[in-house]
Amino acid sequence: MLHPMATRIRTFETKIAEIVPETPDTVTLLLDLGAHGGYRAGQYVSIDPHQFAGLQGFVQFLEGLKGRREPPRAYSMSSAPHEPLVAITIKEELFEAGVTPYPPLLSGLLVHRLKTGERLVVTGFAGGYILPEDVEDRCEHVLHVVAGSGSVPNLSMVKDSLHRQTKLRHTFVYSNKTWDDIIFRDELTRLQQAHPARLRVVHRLTRENEAALRERNLPAGLDVGTGRVSADLLASALAAEPSSQVYLCGPAVSVWERRACAAKGTTPPPRFLESMVGALEGLGVAHDRIKVEAFG
């Protein structure tokens, strides 16, 4: 049995037991870490790019350009502590002119070039984006508000809670561009069907229209709508569950964007995370009821 409270940092040389395609640009790597001592749902492992021979030239180029050593990259676990393999889910990052200062180094290799059976060195476990052990004494409901790969640590929390706890309810509000971009789409549906009294999943798609959704003939019983996650949607979820703790994870304004805008005397436009925090503040949600994990 994996102990949910263990958080000792260790380095593991592991083997990729299985690679699960989630979407065209996202995979889940199932890793056999053996007797790893346990982790907390919502935590992450780190992967050092220096271990990959095929990246050495690119690593050296970026280090020369930046004048510093390339750090490890952190990837949240989508597995729950009771599951036999440790799963990390990786979405390929793309270079965006004016948004990302350098081409992403590692995610493309992890998504497209690894094979089952390959060895991989990871370091873990770390991260404070977790549910407190006494969460059921603090609240009856957790509102998860996520976008894209921000779903990864929150899925881990939901699975762990449904397995270990008996009362805590969850609403999983999930923003994506299209139906085909939804990571864990089928798994979230199965979990909701297996735990209808404790889990509600709400999908919002920013680049679909109602006519296109109707043509997809989606399964009955799913809450799927178009447009962005709105303040009205959050207000409705919070009105139904006024004691909610809110866990937010998704794209945020990067440090590089802030510096670039500061040099121009401008303010960067809010991304998903800033927009959701602003909406919650507008609804009067106290800061101590909001937990944030930023990507970007």
N, C-alpha and C positions, 0 to 999 in steps of 0.2 A: 504494500500500500504506500503510495507517495504521500508524504507529509505536506499539507498545504502551506505550512508556515515557514518551511526551510527556504533560505535565500542566500546561502553561502556561494560566493563567486568561485567558479572552477572553470578550467579549460578541458574540453572534451574533444577527443578525436573520434568522430562518429562516422557512420556509414549511412548513405541515403537508401532507406528501405523502399520508398515509393515516391513517385512524383505524380501529383494530381493536378491536371489542368483545371483551373477555375474559370478563366476567361481567356481570350486570345493573348492578353498581356500579363496574366497573373497565374502563378502556380503555387501549390502547397508542397513543401518538401517534408516528408515524414522521416524523422531521424531516430535511429536506435542509439540512445545515450546510455543504455544499461542502467545500473543502479546509480542514478544521478542525484538522489537525495531530495528531490521535490522542488517545486516552485510555486509561486502565487499566480493565479489566473490574472492576466493583464500584463504580465512581465515580458521581458524580451531577452534575446541572446544577441551577441555581437559577432560579426564575421570580419576577419582581417583580410583585406584584398591582397596582401603580400604573399599569401599562401598559393595563389594561382599563377602558374608559370606563364600562361597565355596572356596575363595582364601586366607582366613586368615592364614592358616598354612604355605602356600607357601610364602605369604608376610612376615610373621615373620621370616621364614628361610632366605630369601634373605636379609632382614634388618639386621639380626644377622651376616650374611656372609660379607655384605658390610660395616657394621658399620654406616649406615645412613638410613633415612626414604625413602621408595619407593616414587618417585614423580608421579604425574599424567602423563598420556600419551596423546599426541596430535594427533588428527585425523582430517584431512582436510574435508571440506564439498564439496560434489559433486553436491549439489543443487545450484541453483542461487537464489539471494535475492527475485525475484518476485514469486517464487514457494511457495505454501502454507505450505509445510512441510520442515523441515530441514533434509537433508540427509547427513549422514557420511558413507564413504565407507572404509572398513577395510579388509586388506589382512593379513592372518595368517602368523606370523613370525615363523621361525623354527631355532632351535639351529644348528649352524655350528661350529664345532671344529676348533679353531684357528682363527675364524672370529668374533664370538659373545662370550663375556666373561661369560655370564650367560644365562640360558634358558629364553626365552621370557615369560613375566608374564601374560599379559592381552589379547593379540590379539586372542589366541585360544579360550578363553571363549566367547569373543564378536562374533566370527565367528560361533562357533559350538553349543553354549549352551544357548543362549538367545532365548526367545520366544515372539511372538507378544503379546502386552498387558502388558509386564513387565515394571516396573518403572526403571528409570535410571537418575542419577544426572550428569549433564554436566556443564562445565564452559566455557563461551565464551563471546565475540568473540575476537580472537587475530590473529596477523600475518601481516607482511608487504609484503607478496608475492602476490601483487595485481596489477592490471592495474591502472595507474593514471587516475583521473577523466577527465583530458584533453588529454587523449591518442590520440584522433582523431586529435588534433592540433599538436601532436608530430610526428605522423607517419600514414601511410596508411595500414600497415600490421604488424601482429604479428606472428612470427615463434615460435611455441611451439615444444620443443624437450623433449620427456618424455619416461620413461621406467617403466613397471609394474604399481604399484600403484601410481607412480609419475604422472599419468594421472588425478588423482582426483581433485586437485585444478585447474588444467588447463581446465578441462571440465567445471567447475563452471564458470571460466572466459569466455569461449567461449559462453556458454548459456546466460550469462548475457549480453555480448556484442551483440549477435544476437538479443536479446530482446530489449535492450535500445538504441543501437547505429544504425546508418544508413549506415555508409561507411566503417568502419574498416573491413579489410579482415584478415583471419586466415589460416595458414597452420599448421596442427597437425601431426607431425612426431612422430610415436609411436613404440617403440621397445618392443617386447615380445619374449618369447621362442617359443611358438607355437600358432597356430590359436585359440586353445581352452583356452589359457591363457589370451586372450585380454579382459580386463575389459571394459565395456560399448561398446562392439563391435557393437551391433545392434543400440544402441542409437547414436553413432557416424555416422553410415551409414545413419540413418534417418535424422540427422541434416544436413549432407552433401547434401542429396537429396532435403531437404527443402530449403537449401540456397546455391545452386551450385556456385553462383557468389561470395560468401563471405567465404566459408569454403572448404578447400581441406584436406582430410585425407590420410596419407601415412603410411602404416604398413610395418615394417620390422621384420622378424621372424628369430631368431638366431639358432633354432634347427629344422627347417623344410627344406626340399629340394624341388626343383622345381617339381619333379615327385609327391611327396606327396601333394603339393598344387594343382596340376592339378586333382588329384583324388578327391579332396574335392568339385569340381564343384562350386567354389565360385561365388557369384552374379556378373554379368557384371558391369563394371564401377569402380571397386575397385582397388586402387593402393596397391597391396600386393606383396612384394618381400622377398627373403631370405637373410640371412646374417645380419651383424650389420649395424647400421646407420653410413654411411661413410662420410668422408669429402667432397667427390664429391657430395653426395646427398645434404648436407648442402649448398655447393657452388652453386648448381643449384637453390635451393630455394631462396638463397640470391641474385643471379644474376637476377632472375625474379622480386624480390622485394627489391631493394637496400636500401630502407629506413627502413627496418624491425627493430623492437625491438624483442629480443630473450628471451624467458622464458624457463628455463631449470629446470626439476624436475625429480629426480630418485635416484637410489642407489649411495652412495658416500662412500669413505674410512672413517671408523669410527674413533673417538678419540682413542678408545681402540686399533684398528689396528695400528694407528700411534705410540702409546706409546710402543706397543709390538715390532714393528719393530725398533724403536729408541733404545730400550734396546739391540737389537741384532746388531745395527749399519747398518741396512738395510733400504730401502725405500719401503713402501707398493706399490704393483702394482695398477695402476689407475683402478677405477671402472667406471661405466657409466658416472657419472657427470664429473669426472676429464678428461675423454677421450673427452667428448663433448666440455668442456671449452678449452682444448688444440687444438681441431680441429678448433674451432671458432677463437681462437687467431692466429692460422696459416693462417686463411683466412683474417686476418686483421680487424676483428670486434672489435670495440672499447669497452672497459670495461663498459662504461656508457650505452651501448646498450644491455647489458646482465644482466638478473635478474635470480638469482639462488635460488632454494629451495632444500636442501640436505636431503636425507633419509639415515640414517646409523650413 
